[in-house]
Amino acid sequence: MTNGASGLTLTTPEGTRYRFDPGALCLELLTTGGPGVFARYEVLHRPDDLAGWLAVSRLRLDPATVTVDADDLAAARRLRDALWRVAQARTRDEAPPAADLAVVNDAAAGLPLSPQAGPDGSRSWRTPLTGAQVVATFARDAVDLLTGPYAARIRECGAHDCQLVFVDTSRPGQRRWCAMERCGNRQKARALRSRRAPG
């Protein structure tokens, strides 16, 4: 899986901001929308939307260095939608749909971003970049996740009204919430109210 600064700042429908770390680059892509019920969260409408979103992903790409065209955008959305179905199948210990795995594998066959080491030990990407390279990088991260030691730790948030997916990289393997400051705290408050309720 691709390393880097982890976590995205998400905003609830009520306007509350919180930090969400899905544990893998490929799962960050799922926060941009998706198939079915996730379509209402769609943020990748135009090629520039994908370039802009990459700046807040763990890749931290400067949008000015990424060329994204309509085909790249369509490929990113196709990969994302397939990853949703693959990840959801894994959360239920089911075999991922073959057609969706084919989408992931086909995307992973492309040329990914080329990493570079800086003199200070920093990591960056060789520029200029293309949207096709970005899609291949997300897909290769997905292959690494699905075939690696954390494949059995892909989970859905334990809150009844949250479907965010993450990989549990915690040492004990007991992460239940997308973010403790959001769903974890809401669940704690609910449990406290039910204990205090009369009868």
N, C-alpha and C positions, 0 to 999 in steps of 0.2 A: 504494500500500500504506500502511496505517496506521503512522505513526511512533510511537515511544515507547521506553521502556526495553525492551531485548530480552533474550530468553533465559528459559528455565524451568529450575528445579532438578529434575532427574529422579533416580530411585533405581533401581539395577540390582537384579535378583533376589537378588544377594548382599548387598545393603544399602549399596553404595557410591553416594554422591551425586556428581553431576556437572552441569555447566551445558550446556544444549543451546539453541542459537539457530537456529531453523529459517529465519530471515531474512524471515519474513512472518507477519503476524497469523493469516491463515487456516490456515497450516500448524501453528501452535501447537495449534489445535483437534484435530489428528490425534493428539496425545499423550493424549487422553482415552479412547481405545478405538477401536472401529471394527467393520467387518464381518468375517465369517469368522474367521481366526486372530487378529485384533486384539480380538475380543470378550472375551478373557480379561483384557485390560487396562482394561476398562470402569470408569470412575469416575463417570459421569453416570447415577446410578440414580434420583435424586429431583430435583425442581426446585431444592431448596436446594443440591444438589451443583454445579449449573451456576453458581448465584450465587456460591458459595464459590470455585470454580475461577477465575472471572473476576478475583478479587483477585490471583492469581499470574500471570495472563496479562499481556501487555504493555499491556492496557487499564488495569490496576490499579484496577478498580472496587471500591468499598466495597459488599460484599454487602447491607448494610442499605439501600442506595439502589436496588437492582434487584429488581423484582417479576418472578418467573419462575413460570409455571404449567405444568401438564402438557403443554399444546399447544406451549408454547415449548420445553420440553425435548425433545419429540418432533421438532420442527422442527430443533433444533440437532443432534440425533443423525442425522437424515435428511441434513442438509447435510454433516455430518462424514463420513458413510459415502460420500456421493457424491464428496466431495473426495478421499477416499482413492483411489477408482478413477480419478478424473480425474488426480490427481498421479502415480499409478503409470503410467498410460498415457503421460503426458508424459516420465517418466524413460526410457521405451522409445522415444521419438520416434513414438508412435502417436497417432492421433486419439482424443480422449476420448470415452467413450460418450455418445451424444446424450441419453439419458434422464438421465444424471447432470449433464450441462451444463444441462439444463432445470431440474433441482432448484436448481442454483447460480443460474441466471438468475431463476427465480421468487422465490427468497429475496432476491436483490439488489434486487428491485422494491419491497421494503418500506421503511418509513421507518427510516433509520439513526440512530445516536447523533448528537446535536448537539454539536459542539465549542464550547468557550468559551476565550477568551484572558484570562489573568489580568494584573493590572497589572505583575507582575514578569516577564512573558513566559512564564509557565507555561501549560500546556494542561490543561484539564479537560473534563468532560462535563456538559451541562445535566441536572439531576436533577429529579424522579425518572425512573428508567429502566425500560424493560420488556425482558423476554427477547426479544420480537419485534424490538426495535430492535437488540439485540445480534446476533441471527442475521443481520439485514440488513447489519450492519456487517461481519461476517465474510465474508458472501457478496460484498459489494462489493469487499472487499480481494482476494478470490479472482479476481473479474473483472479487477481492476487487474493482478494478477500474471499471469493467463493471456493478457492482451492487451498487456502491457507489455514493456519491454526485457529482462526477466529470464525470460520465458516459456520460453526454450530452456535455462535453467540450473536447472531443477527436477531435483534429483538424489536418488538413494537412497544411503544410507551404503554405503561400499565394503566394510564388514566382511561376511563370509559369514553371520553370525548376527544381523545388525541390519537392520531394514527402515525405520528412521526416514527421513523425507523432509525435504529442506531446499531452499532456493533459494540457489545460490552467488552471493553478492553480492561476493565477493572480486575485487579488481582483475584478477588474472591469470586468474580463472575456473577454478582448479584444486583447489578444495576437494573432498576425497574422503570425509571422515568426518563423522558426526553431531557428534562432539566429539573433539578431539585427546586430551584427558585420559581418554577412555574407549576408543573403538574405534581411534583413531590410535595410542595407546600400546600397546594390545594387539597390533596388527598389527606394530609395530616390535619388540616383544618376541618375537613368533612368528618374524619374519624373522631376528632375532639368534640364536635357538635353532637354527633350521634351518641357518644358516651355521656354527655351532659343532658341529653334530652330526657324528659320525664318518662317513666314507664319503660 
